Amino acid sequence: MTSVTIIGTGNMANAIGGVLAKGGASVGYVSREEAGTAPVTGDVVVLAVPYPALAGLAEAYRDQLAGKVVVDITNPLDFSTFDSLVVPAGSSAAAELQAALPGARVVKAFNTTFAATLASGQVGANTTTVLVAGDHADAKATLVEAVKAGGLQAIDAGSLARAHELEALGFLQLTLAAGEKISWTGGFAVVS
């Protein structure tokens, strides 16, 4: 059984936790107020927080996260303008996180889905698909298996370098929803 700690208690945290628990994972939560002081005990740690919180969490939990699968779900948007990503061109929030946590196995996932599509398991008539990128095959396989056990589809999207494209896709989806071009219960589906 996979043991998961989710840092965050918002809509995404609860939707991800619901999927993983449905698949048999043991899921515990650390609120943002407790973050940095409460221990993380899961073998998989999901950082379900806004992008600006990643640096502080990496600093606070660096030693505890060594050897763990660390899931970055953030989309590093400029939320004041919704017109750009705030990471350097060609980089990603996940790459920055991996550099800050060299002992962890960072994967990018869940950033191209909305909480509603995770909770319902559907994007339109299609099963919700979680795209997973990372440099550690075992870490990606652990997350892919846990997501599939929870009833969703999951695809290994490649190396951590692909997090750049996943964040661009997440950015596009968020701006479409914020501009009321798509609903927050919609999004992109992967059809094969």
C-alpha positions as CSV (number, residue, x, y, z in Angstrom):
1,M,0.0,0.0,0.0
2,T,1.3,3.4,-0.9
3,S,1.6,5.9,1.9
4,V,0.9,9.5,0.9
5,T,1.3,12.9,2.7
6,I,-0.4,15.8,1.0
7,I,0.7,19.3,2.0
8,G,-2.3,21.5,1.5
9,T,-6.0,21.0,2.2
10,G,-7.7,22.9,-0.7
11,N,-9.7,21.6,-3.6
12,M,-6.8,20.1,-5.4
13,A,-5.4,18.5,-2.3
14,N,-8.8,16.9,-1.5
15,A,-9.4,15.7,-5.1
16,I,-5.9,14.1,-5.3
17,G,-6.3,12.6,-1.9
18,G,-9.7,11.2,-2.9
19,V,-8.3,9.5,-6.1
20,L,-5.3,8.0,-4.2
21,A,-7.4,6.8,-1.3
22,K,-9.9,5.2,-3.7
23,G,-7.0,3.3,-5.1
24,G,-6.1,2.0,-1.6
25,A,-3.4,4.5,-0.6
26,S,-3.1,5.6,3.0
27,V,-3.5,9.4,2.7
28,G,-2.7,12.0,5.4
29,Y,-2.8,15.8,5.2
30,V,-0.6,18.7,6.5
31,S,-2.3,22.1,6.3
32,R,-0.5,25.1,5.0
33,E,-0.5,26.5,8.5
34,E,1.3,23.3,9.8
35,A,3.6,23.1,6.8
36,G,7.2,23.3,7.8
37,T,6.6,22.1,11.4
38,A,4.4,19.0,11.0
39,P,6.3,15.8,9.9
40,V,5.8,14.2,6.5
41,T,5.5,10.5,6.8
42,G,4.4,9.3,3.4
43,D,6.6,7.6,0.9
44,V,4.9,9.9,-1.6
45,V,4.6,13.6,-0.7
46,V,2.2,15.8,-2.8
47,L,2.8,19.5,-2.6
48,A,-0.7,20.8,-3.2
49,V,0.2,24.5,-2.6
50,P,0.7,27.6,-4.8
51,Y,4.0,27.9,-6.6
52,P,5.4,30.6,-4.3
53,A,5.2,28.2,-1.4
54,L,7.6,25.6,-2.9
55,A,10.8,27.3,-2.0
56,G,9.9,27.5,1.7
57,L,8.7,24.0,1.8
58,A,11.8,22.7,0.1
59,E,13.9,24.5,2.7
60,A,11.8,23.3,5.7
61,Y,11.5,19.7,4.6
62,R,14.8,19.1,2.6
63,D,16.1,16.4,5.0
64,Q,12.6,14.7,5.4
65,L,12.0,14.6,1.7
66,A,15.3,12.8,0.8
67,G,14.5,9.5,-0.8
68,K,10.8,10.3,-1.2
69,V,8.7,10.8,-4.3
70,V,7.8,14.5,-4.3
71,V,4.9,15.5,-6.5
72,D,4.8,19.1,-7.8
73,I,1.3,20.1,-8.9
74,T,1.9,23.8,-9.3
75,N,1.5,26.0,-12.4
76,P,3.9,28.9,-11.9
77,L,1.6,31.6,-13.3
78,D,1.7,35.3,-12.8
79,F,-1.7,35.3,-11.2
80,S,-1.8,39.1,-11.1
81,T,-1.9,39.3,-14.9
82,F,-2.6,35.7,-16.1
83,D,-0.3,36.5,-19.0
84,S,2.9,34.6,-18.4
85,L,4.7,31.9,-16.5
86,V,7.2,33.2,-13.8
87,V,9.9,30.6,-14.3
88,P,12.8,31.2,-16.7
89,A,12.2,30.2,-20.4
90,G,12.9,26.5,-20.9
91,S,12.7,25.8,-17.1
92,S,9.9,24.7,-14.9
93,A,8.8,24.9,-11.3
94,A,9.4,21.1,-11.0
95,A,13.0,21.6,-12.3
96,E,13.6,24.3,-9.7
97,L,12.1,22.0,-7.0
98,Q,14.4,19.1,-8.0
99,A,17.4,21.4,-7.8
100,A,16.3,22.5,-4.3
101,L,15.7,18.9,-3.2
102,P,18.6,16.9,-4.7
103,G,17.9,13.9,-2.5
104,A,14.2,13.6,-3.5
105,R,12.7,12.1,-6.7
106,V,10.6,15.0,-8.0
107,V,7.7,14.4,-10.5
108,K,5.4,16.8,-12.1
109,A,1.7,15.7,-12.1
110,F,-1.9,16.9,-11.7
111,N,-1.2,20.4,-13.0
112,T,-3.1,19.8,-16.2
113,T,-6.3,18.7,-14.5
114,F,-8.8,20.7,-12.5
115,A,-10.0,19.5,-9.0
116,A,-13.5,18.9,-10.5
117,T,-12.2,16.5,-13.2
118,L,-10.1,14.6,-10.7
119,A,-13.1,14.2,-8.3
120,S,-15.5,13.2,-11.1
121,G,-13.0,11.1,-13.0
122,Q,-14.3,12.6,-16.2
123,V,-13.3,15.3,-18.7
124,G,-16.5,15.4,-20.9
125,A,-17.1,11.8,-21.9
126,N,-13.5,10.8,-21.3
127,T,-11.7,9.4,-18.3
128,T,-9.5,12.0,-16.6
129,T,-5.8,11.5,-17.5
130,V,-3.0,12.6,-15.3
131,L,0.3,13.3,-17.1
132,V,3.4,12.5,-15.1
133,A,7.0,13.7,-15.9
134,G,10.2,13.0,-14.0
135,D,13.7,11.7,-14.2
136,H,13.2,8.7,-11.9
137,A,11.3,5.8,-13.6
138,D,10.4,4.2,-10.3
139,A,9.0,7.4,-8.9
140,K,6.8,7.9,-12.0
141,A,5.7,4.2,-11.9
142,T,4.7,4.5,-8.3
143,L,2.5,7.6,-9.0
144,V,1.1,6.2,-12.3
145,E,0.1,2.9,-10.5
146,A,-1.6,4.8,-7.6
147,V,-3.5,7.1,-10.0
148,K,-4.7,4.1,-12.1
149,A,-5.7,2.2,-9.0
150,G,-7.9,5.2,-8.2
151,G,-9.8,4.8,-11.4
152,L,-8.1,7.5,-13.6
153,Q,-5.8,7.2,-16.5
154,A,-2.1,8.1,-16.1
155,I,0.6,8.5,-18.7
156,D,4.3,8.8,-18.3
157,A,5.0,12.0,-20.2
158,G,8.8,11.6,-20.2
159,S,11.7,13.2,-18.3
160,L,11.5,16.1,-15.9
161,A,12.4,18.4,-18.9
162,R,8.8,17.8,-20.1
163,A,7.5,19.6,-17.0
164,H,8.1,22.8,-19.0
165,E,5.5,21.7,-21.5
166,L,3.1,20.4,-18.9
167,E,3.3,23.8,-17.1
168,A,2.6,25.6,-20.4
169,L,-0.4,23.3,-21.0
170,G,-1.6,24.0,-17.4
171,F,-1.2,27.7,-18.0
172,L,-3.3,27.6,-21.2
173,Q,-6.0,25.6,-19.5
174,L,-6.2,28.0,-16.5
175,T,-6.3,31.1,-18.7
176,L,-9.1,29.5,-20.8
177,A,-11.1,28.8,-17.6
178,A,-10.4,32.2,-16.1
179,G,-11.5,33.8,-19.3
180,E,-14.7,31.7,-19.3
181,K,-13.8,30.0,-22.6
182,I,-14.1,26.6,-20.8
183,S,-15.6,25.6,-17.5
184,W,-13.8,24.7,-14.4
185,T,-15.3,21.2,-14.8
186,G,-13.8,20.8,-18.2
187,G,-10.3,20.8,-19.6
188,F,-8.1,18.8,-21.9
189,A,-8.7,15.1,-22.5
190,V,-6.2,12.5,-23.8
191,V,-7.8,10.2,-26.3
192,S,-5.9,7.2,-27.6
